[in-house]
C-alpha cells in the first residue's frame, strides 16, 4: 500500500525551542518570533527531545541552558 504525503498546513519557522518536563511527560515546543507555539512533539526522555532538536535544528547538547521555573 503506497501512501502519499499531503501538506495540511504550513508551520511557521521556529525562532526558539524549549524542552519542558512535567512528571514523566517531556515535550519539545517550537515558538515563532511572535511567541506563539507553532508545534510540539512528545518524548519519553529529555535526551530524546534533545536528539530531536539536534535533528531538526542542529542544536547540540552543550547549546542548551536551563532556565528557572516560571
Residue frames as qw, qx, qy, qz and C-alpha x, y, z in Angstrom:
[[0.000, 0.889, 0.458, 0.000, 0.00, 0.00, 0.00],
 [0.427, 0.230, 0.005, 0.875, 1.62, 3.24, -1.16],
 [0.176, -0.828, -0.442, 0.298, 0.83, 6.36, 0.79],
 [0.360, 0.572, 0.119, 0.727, 1.17, 9.88, -0.46],
 [0.315, -0.400, -0.416, 0.754, 2.06, 12.67, 1.95],
 [0.053, 0.762, 0.429, 0.482, -0.26, 15.64, 1.92],
 [0.214, 0.066, -0.326, 0.918, 0.58, 19.02, 3.43],
 [0.197, -0.706, -0.678, -0.052, -2.32, 20.09, 5.61],
 [0.137, -0.987, -0.081, -0.001, -0.78, 23.31, 6.89],
 [0.565, 0.524, -0.311, 0.557, 2.49, 25.15, 6.85],
 [0.639, -0.645, -0.264, 0.325, 4.25, 25.53, 10.18],
 [0.081, 0.970, -0.170, 0.151, 5.95, 28.86, 10.84],
 [0.643, 0.364, -0.512, 0.438, 9.70, 28.62, 11.32],
 [0.678, -0.629, -0.312, 0.216, 10.81, 28.26, 14.93],
 [0.117, 0.860, -0.254, 0.426, 12.58, 31.25, 16.44],
 [0.102, -0.485, 0.764, -0.413, 13.36, 29.29, 19.60],
 [0.734, -0.162, -0.629, -0.199, 12.62, 25.92, 21.18],
 [0.370, -0.507, 0.549, -0.552, 12.03, 24.74, 24.72],
 [0.545, -0.068, -0.836, -0.008, 12.07, 21.35, 26.37],
 [0.482, -0.420, 0.290, -0.712, 9.59, 21.01, 29.21],
 [0.418, -0.048, -0.903, 0.089, 9.42, 18.03, 31.55],
 [0.537, -0.332, 0.192, -0.751, 6.27, 17.68, 33.63],
 [0.839, -0.186, 0.442, -0.257, 6.42, 14.47, 35.62],
 [0.663, -0.070, 0.683, 0.298, 7.01, 11.69, 33.12],
 [0.543, 0.751, 0.361, 0.100, 5.97, 13.81, 30.13],
 [0.375, -0.448, 0.281, 0.762, 8.68, 15.53, 28.06],
 [0.507, 0.765, 0.394, 0.042, 7.74, 17.90, 25.25],
 [0.416, -0.129, 0.274, 0.857, 9.79, 19.84, 22.73],
 [0.234, 0.842, 0.414, -0.257, 8.00, 23.10, 21.95],
 [0.445, 0.179, 0.333, 0.812, 8.74, 25.28, 18.93],
 [0.007, 0.789, 0.374, -0.488, 7.89, 29.00, 19.11],
 [0.461, 0.706, 0.280, 0.459, 7.51, 31.61, 16.36],
 [0.359, 0.198, -0.168, 0.896, 9.21, 35.00, 16.58],
 [0.357, -0.517, -0.139, -0.765, 5.85, 36.35, 17.79],
 [0.228, -0.292, 0.729, -0.576, 5.94, 33.97, 20.77],
 [0.839, 0.036, 0.027, -0.542, 3.23, 31.59, 19.52],
 [0.527, -0.233, 0.816, 0.049, 3.75, 27.87, 19.95],
 [0.545, 0.457, -0.385, -0.588, 3.78, 26.58, 16.37],
 [0.824, 0.118, -0.535, -0.143, 4.47, 22.89, 17.03],
 [0.435, -0.571, 0.623, -0.311, 5.36, 20.40, 19.72],
 [0.731, 0.154, -0.654, -0.117, 6.43, 16.79, 20.00],
 [0.776, -0.527, 0.207, -0.279, 6.17, 14.32, 22.86],
 [0.521, 0.484, -0.682, 0.171, 9.20, 12.33, 24.03],
 [0.841, -0.355, -0.405, 0.053, 9.96, 9.64, 26.60],
 [0.672, -0.447, -0.128, 0.576, 13.09, 11.40, 27.90],
 [0.016, -0.918, 0.096, 0.384, 14.83, 14.76, 27.83],
 [0.371, -0.397, 0.667, 0.510, 17.66, 13.12, 25.88],
 [0.419, 0.421, 0.750, 0.292, 15.18, 12.05, 23.17],
 [0.156, 0.932, 0.297, -0.137, 13.82, 15.60, 22.98],
 [0.215, -0.778, 0.370, 0.460, 17.37, 16.94, 22.67],
 [0.453, -0.057, 0.765, 0.454, 18.09, 14.43, 19.91],
 [0.350, 0.704, 0.603, 0.132, 15.00, 15.62, 18.02],
 [0.007, -0.962, -0.017, 0.274, 16.10, 19.26, 18.43],
 [0.352, -0.528, 0.584, 0.506, 19.54, 18.35, 17.12],
 [0.458, 0.276, 0.772, 0.345, 17.97, 16.55, 14.12],
 [0.239, 0.834, 0.491, 0.079, 15.61, 19.45, 13.28],
 [0.013, 0.998, 0.018, 0.061, 17.70, 22.48, 14.20],
 [0.661, 0.445, -0.366, 0.481, 21.29, 21.39, 14.78],
 [0.390, -0.764, 0.264, -0.441, 21.09, 22.21, 18.50],
 [0.606, 0.216, -0.714, 0.277, 23.84, 20.30, 20.30],
 [0.644, -0.525, -0.528, 0.173, 23.72, 19.17, 23.91],
 [0.473, -0.253, -0.227, 0.813, 26.15, 21.93, 25.01],
 [0.002, 0.344, 0.279, 0.897, 23.90, 24.59, 23.42],
 [0.462, -0.637, -0.567, -0.244, 21.11, 24.06, 25.98],
 [0.069, 0.279, -0.470, 0.834, 20.69, 26.30, 29.02],
 [0.294, -0.514, -0.795, 0.131, 18.43, 25.57, 31.95],
 [0.117, -0.453, -0.011, -0.884, 16.11, 28.41, 32.92],
 [0.128, -0.001, 0.715, -0.687, 14.28, 28.94, 36.19],
 [0.038, 0.493, 0.869, 0.013, 10.73, 27.83, 36.79],
 [0.099, -0.346, -0.238, -0.902, 8.08, 30.29, 35.73]]
